[in-house]
């Protein structure tokens, strides 16, 4: 069974996720299912809250965008309990989308240079400085672990301008071609 992606308006997306412990049962299967769900929905990253699990787990395969962003070439990894340190305070705005917010793309300001600390699926520690679009992907996915979505970085005016699109997602009036879980308030038409 394909894991459904939880859509905007579902309460699970607004909860802060809990650290993942080495004793977590079924981790390898969950990671494989998350990669499958990410590929099925044509994403480059997926965080556990997006599949209804409030644990600090992210999968990323940035290689599909490497033609435009060379720093993403061959970058496929699993992040457990990731921590981000901002290394460059200058924010650059670039378009972002999200599997949990289908049909919405907005320019989001983010820093371009971070230090990332994480555990892999074997709970081996890693630390790396990451720049460019790959840093943006990591920040976007790690936001989900804090109960945030990319539109939280938009101005109030910009959020107001996309309010109808957000309402369509919350109420189930948007077409999605991958398995999803709607907000409890959605009345699909």
C-alpha positions in Angstrom: 0.0 0.0 0.0 1.3 3.4 -0.9 1.6 5.9 2.0 -0.8 8.9 1.5 0.6 12.4 1.7 -1.3 14.4 4.4 -2.6 17.7 2.9 -2.7 21.2 4.3 -5.3 21.6 7.0 -4.6 18.2 8.6 -3.6 18.8 12.3 -0.7 16.4 12.1 1.2 19.0 9.9 1.1 21.5 12.7 2.6 19.4 15.5 6.2 19.4 16.6 7.8 16.0 15.9 9.4 13.8 18.5 13.0 12.5 18.3 13.4 9.1 16.8 15.1 6.5 19.0 17.3 3.6 17.8 14.7 1.2 19.2 12.1 2.4 16.7 10.6 -0.7 15.1 10.2 -1.0 11.4 12.5 2.0 10.5 13.9 0.5 7.3 10.5 -0.4 6.0 9.1 3.1 6.8 12.1 4.8 5.1 11.5 2.6 2.0 7.8 3.4 2.0 8.6 7.1 2.4 10.9 7.1 -0.6 8.2 5.3 -2.6 5.6 7.9 -1.6 8.0 10.7 -2.5 8.7 9.2 -5.9 5.0 8.5 -6.6 4.2 12.1 -6.0 7.2 13.4 -7.9 8.8 15.2 -4.9 12.4 15.6 -3.9 11.8 15.4 -0.2 9.3 14.1 2.3 9.1 14.5 6.1 7.4 12.0 8.4 4.6 14.4 9.4 3.5 14.5 5.7 2.7 10.8 6.0 1.0 11.2 9.4 3.9 10.4 11.7 5.2 13.0 14.1 8.7 11.7 14.3 11.9 13.5 13.3 12.5 11.6 10.0 13.1 13.0 6.5 13.9 11.4 3.2 15.5 13.4 0.3 16.5 12.6 -3.2 17.5 15.9 -4.8 19.1 14.3 -7.9 16.0 15.0 -10.2 16.7 18.8 -10.0 20.5 18.5 -10.5 20.4 19.7 -14.0 19.3 23.1 -12.7 21.0 22.9 -9.4 24.4 20.9 -9.6 24.8 20.8 -5.8 21.8 18.4 -5.8 23.5 15.8 -8.1 23.5 12.3 -6.4 22.2 13.7 -3.1 19.9 11.0 -1.7 19.8 10.5 2.0 17.7 9.8 5.1 17.8 12.4 7.9 17.0 11.2 11.5 16.8 13.9 14.2 18.3 16.6 11.9 19.7 19.8 13.3 20.3 22.9 11.2 22.7 25.7 12.0 22.4 28.9 9.9 25.8 29.8 8.4 24.7 32.7 6.2 22.2 35.3 7.3 21.4 36.6 3.8 18.0 35.3 2.6 17.3 34.7 -1.0 13.8 34.2 -2.3 13.1 31.3 -4.7 9.9 29.4 -5.7 8.9 26.5 -3.5 6.1 24.0 -3.6 5.1 21.2 -1.3 3.4 17.8 -1.7 1.1 18.8 1.2 0.0 22.0 -0.6 -0.7 20.8 -4.1 -1.1 23.5 -6.8 0.6 26.2 -4.7 4.1 27.6 -5.5 5.4 30.8 -3.8 8.7 32.6 -3.6 10.1 31.9 -0.1 13.1 33.6 1.5 15.7 31.2 3.0 19.4 31.3 3.7 21.6 29.6 1.2 24.3 28.1 3.5 23.7 25.8 6.5 25.5 23.3 8.6 23.4 20.1 8.9 23.9 17.5 11.6 21.9 14.2 11.4 21.8 10.5 12.0 21.4 8.1 9.0 19.2 5.0 9.0 21.9 3.1 10.9 22.0 5.9 13.5 25.5 6.9 12.4 26.2 10.6 13.0 26.9 13.0 10.1 27.7 16.7 9.8 28.1 18.7 6.6 27.9 22.2 5.3 25.3 22.5 2.6 24.6 25.3 0.2 22.3 26.5 -2.6 19.1 24.7 -3.5 20.0 21.6 -1.5 20.1 23.8 1.6 16.6 25.0 0.7 15.3 21.5 0.3 16.7 20.5 3.7 15.3 23.6 5.4 11.9 23.1 3.8 11.7 19.4 5.0 13.0 20.2 8.5 10.3 22.9 8.9 7.8 20.1 8.7 9.4 18.6 11.8 8.7 21.8 13.6 5.0 21.9 12.6 5.6 24.5 9.9 4.9 24.7 6.2 6.5 26.9 3.6 3.6 29.4 3.5 4.5 30.3 7.1 7.5 32.2 5.7 5.2 34.4 3.5 4.0 37.9 4.4 0.4 38.2 5.7 -0.6 39.9 2.5 0.8 37.1 0.3 -1.0 34.5 2.4 -4.2 36.5 2.1 -3.7 36.4 -1.7 -3.6 32.6 -1.8 -6.3 32.1 0.8 -8.8 30.7 -1.8 -6.2 28.1 -2.9 -5.6 27.1 0.7 -9.3 26.9 1.4 -9.7 24.6 -1.6 -7.1 22.2 -0.2 -8.6 22.2 3.3 -12.1 21.6 1.9 -11.0 18.9 -0.6 -11.6 20.9 -3.8 -8.3 20.3 -5.5 -7.2 17.6 -7.9 -4.3 15.5 -6.7 -2.8 12.6 -8.7 -1.1 10.8 -5.8 -2.5 9.1 -2.7 -3.5 11.7 -0.1 -5.1 12.1 3.3 -7.4 15.1 3.4 -8.0 17.3 6.4 -10.8 16.0 8.7 -12.9 18.9 7.5 -12.6 18.2 3.8 -15.8 17.3 1.9 -14.5 16.0 -1.4 -16.5 16.8 -4.5 
